[in-house]
Amino acid sequence: MAGFDAFARVAKEVRRDVLAARDRDPAARGVGRIEILTTWPGIHALLAYRVAHALQQAGMPLLPRLISMFTRTLTGIEIHPSARIGEGLFIDHGTGVVIGETADIGNDVTLYQGVTLGGTGFATGKRHPTVQDNVTIGSGAKLLGPITVGHGAKIGANSVVITDVPPNSTVVGNPGHPVRVDGRRVEGPDADWIHLPDPIAEAIQALSSRIVTLERMLAEQADGDAQPLAEVRPLRTVKGPNPAGG
Ligand SMILES: CC(C)(COP(=O)(O)OP(=O)(O)OC[C@H]1O[C@@H](n2cnc3c(N)ncnc32)[C@H](O)[C@@H]1OP(=O)(O)O)[C@@H](O)C(=O)NCCC(=O)NCCS
């Protein structure tokens, strides 16, 4: 009876996963459920995870990890059987997604390829992120440690997030930092995280102005016989146009 209950629960969860793919993947418009179930790697990974997780919870040794390892070979998606995942997770494309042992994912979350929900070191216990409902995590984003990503947050592609993320915010960059909260641009003296200063460019700028000063002094001492001053080209401006647009 317990086996039947587990089977019914897994079937229900997989059905929700397929619906999530159909709703949230633009490439799935007009595609039937059977086609999604049989050809979407994110769905295969979740189906295998849900079976492995149920077996793990039932105390089955070895097999859950074998399922996880085989699925990683097949899909490029690695989900630890002990991770906790809610309903309606959508993993788009999938390759390179890693979901660690103590990760906790709420309902209706979207992950793109290359997302890591990982630990920061060799700590034991809860060491992977908690991701609340309706969160979207862009491709290549790394979320590390036992942080909490608040409900409805968006994590930009390639961000590295090591601190808690407020609900309904947009977090980008490395280190990840909020640029929007509740749809509004983050205000404050240190709020401009997009146009960060470039310490190497600043050091070169300081050196070139010293060289100009020295050349001037030499020219004065040589009483006009010295070579003309070298051209100093300006370094790129720190606050240039944003290549991401917006
Ligand atoms: C972060 C994201 C979700 C956009 O969220 P949003 O709330 O609509 O935010 P905006 O587009 O208004 O961007 C907010 C600011 O962050 C910047 N930004 C957006 N995405 C960024 C990223 N990945 N890295 C760095 N900065 C980024 C924008 O330039 C903007 O800067 P500004 O305030 O100077 O104008 C989106 O840019 C993103 O990265 N999506 C992931 C998509 C993805 O992985 N697709 C893979 C498909 S295969």
The ligand as an SDF file (V2000), in Angstrom:
LIG
                    3D

 48 50  0  0  0  0  0  0  0  0999 V2000
   18.1980   39.0730  -14.3370 C   0  0  0  0  0  0  0  0  0  0  0  0
   17.1290   38.8550  -15.4210 C   0  0  0  0  0  0  0  0  0  0  0  0
   16.1820   37.7430  -14.9760 C   0  0  0  0  0  0  0  0  0  0  0  0
   16.3470   40.1340  -15.6800 C   0  0  0  0  0  0  0  0  0  0  0  0
   15.5740   40.5080  -14.5450 O   0  0  0  0  0  0  0  0  0  0  0  0
   14.7720   41.9110  -14.4600 P   0  0  0  0  0  0  0  0  0  0  0  0
   14.1960   42.0160  -13.0840 O   0  0  0  0  0  0  0  0  0  0  0  0
   13.8410   41.9940  -15.6160 O   0  0  0  0  0  0  0  0  0  0  0  0
   15.9210   42.9550  -14.5210 O   0  0  0  0  0  0  0  0  0  0  0  0
   16.3580   43.9790  -15.6940 P   0  0  0  0  0  0  0  0  0  0  0  0
   16.3970   43.3190  -17.0310 O   0  0  0  0  0  0  0  0  0  0  0  0
   15.5090   45.1920  -15.5260 O   0  0  0  0  0  0  0  0  0  0  0  0
   17.8570   44.2630  -15.2430 O   0  0  0  0  0  0  0  0  0  0  0  0
   18.1900   44.9290  -14.0340 C   0  0  0  0  0  0  0  0  0  0  0  0
   19.6460   45.4150  -14.1230 C   0  0  0  0  0  0  0  0  0  0  0  0
   20.5100   44.2690  -14.0490 O   0  0  0  0  0  0  0  0  0  0  0  0
   21.3370   44.1730  -15.2200 C   0  0  0  0  0  0  0  0  0  0  0  0
   21.4110   42.7510  -15.5630 N   0  0  0  0  0  0  0  0  0  0  0  0
   20.4010   41.9610  -16.0110 C   0  0  0  0  0  0  0  0  0  0  0  0
   20.8190   40.6980  -16.1480 N   0  0  0  0  0  0  0  0  0  0  0  0
   22.1230   40.6720  -15.7660 C   0  0  0  0  0  0  0  0  0  0  0  0
   23.0950   39.6320  -15.6660 C   0  0  0  0  0  0  0  0  0  0  0  0
   22.8100   38.3730  -15.9900 N   0  0  0  0  0  0  0  0  0  0  0  0
   24.3370   39.9680  -15.2270 N   0  0  0  0  0  0  0  0  0  0  0  0
   24.6460   41.2590  -14.8840 C   0  0  0  0  0  0  0  0  0  0  0  0
   23.7490   42.2870  -14.9500 N   0  0  0  0  0  0  0  0  0  0  0  0
   22.5100   41.9950  -15.3950 C   0  0  0  0  0  0  0  0  0  0  0  0
   20.6070   45.0100  -16.2790 C   0  0  0  0  0  0  0  0  0  0  0  0
   21.5040   45.5360  -17.2090 O   0  0  0  0  0  0  0  0  0  0  0  0
   19.9670   46.0930  -15.4350 C   0  0  0  0  0  0  0  0  0  0  0  0
   20.9410   47.0680  -15.1500 O   0  0  0  0  0  0  0  0  0  0  0  0
   20.5340   48.6530  -14.9700 P   0  0  0  0  0  0  0  0  0  0  0  0
   19.7910   48.7200  -13.6570 O   0  0  0  0  0  0  0  0  0  0  0  0
   21.8550   49.3720  -14.9540 O   0  0  0  0  0  0  0  0  0  0  0  0
   19.6570   49.0040  -16.1310 O   0  0  0  0  0  0  0  0  0  0  0  0
   17.7650   38.4900  -16.7660 C   0  0  0  0  0  0  0  0  0  0  0  0
   18.6330   39.5260  -17.1830 O   0  0  0  0  0  0  0  0  0  0  0  0
   18.5310   37.1610  -16.7480 C   0  0  0  0  0  0  0  0  0  0  0  0
   19.7380   37.1020  -16.4930 O   0  0  0  0  0  0  0  0  0  0  0  0
   17.7680   36.0850  -17.0790 N   0  0  0  0  0  0  0  0  0  0  0  0
   18.2920   34.7560  -17.2040 C   0  0  0  0  0  0  0  0  0  0  0  0
   17.9180   34.2550  -18.5720 C   0  0  0  0  0  0  0  0  0  0  0  0
   18.6530   33.0010  -18.9660 C   0  0  0  0  0  0  0  0  0  0  0  0
   19.4520   32.4460  -18.2340 O   0  0  0  0  0  0  0  0  0  0  0  0
   18.3340   32.5250  -20.1460 N   0  0  0  0  0  0  0  0  0  0  0  0
   18.9020   31.3320  -20.6550 C   0  0  0  0  0  0  0  0  0  0  0  0
   17.9950   30.8560  -21.7590 C   0  0  0  0  0  0  0  0  0  0  0  0
   18.6910   29.4710  -22.5400 S   0  0  0  0  0  0  0  0  0  0  0  0
  1  2  1  0
  2  3  1  0
  2  4  1  0
  2 36  1  0
  4  5  1  0
  5  6  1  0
  6  7  2  0
  6  8  1  0
  6  9  1  0
  9 10  1  0
 10 11  2  0
 10 12  1  0
 10 13  1  0
 13 14  1  0
 14 15  1  0
 15 16  1  0
 15 30  1  0
 16 17  1  0
 17 18  1  0
 17 28  1  0
 18 19  1  0
 18 27  1  0
 19 20  2  0
 20 21  1  0
 21 22  1  0
 21 27  2  0
 22 23  1  0
 22 24  2  0
 24 25  1  0
 25 26  2  0
 26 27  1  0
 28 29  1  0
 28 30  1  0
 30 31  1  0
 31 32  1  0
 32 33  2  0
 32 34  1  0
 32 35  1  0
 36 37  1  0
 36 38  1  0
 38 39  2  0
 38 40  1  0
 40 41  1  0
 41 42  1  0
 42 43  1  0
 43 44  2  0
 43 45  1  0
 45 46  1  0
 46 47  1  0
 47 48  1  0
M  END
$$$$
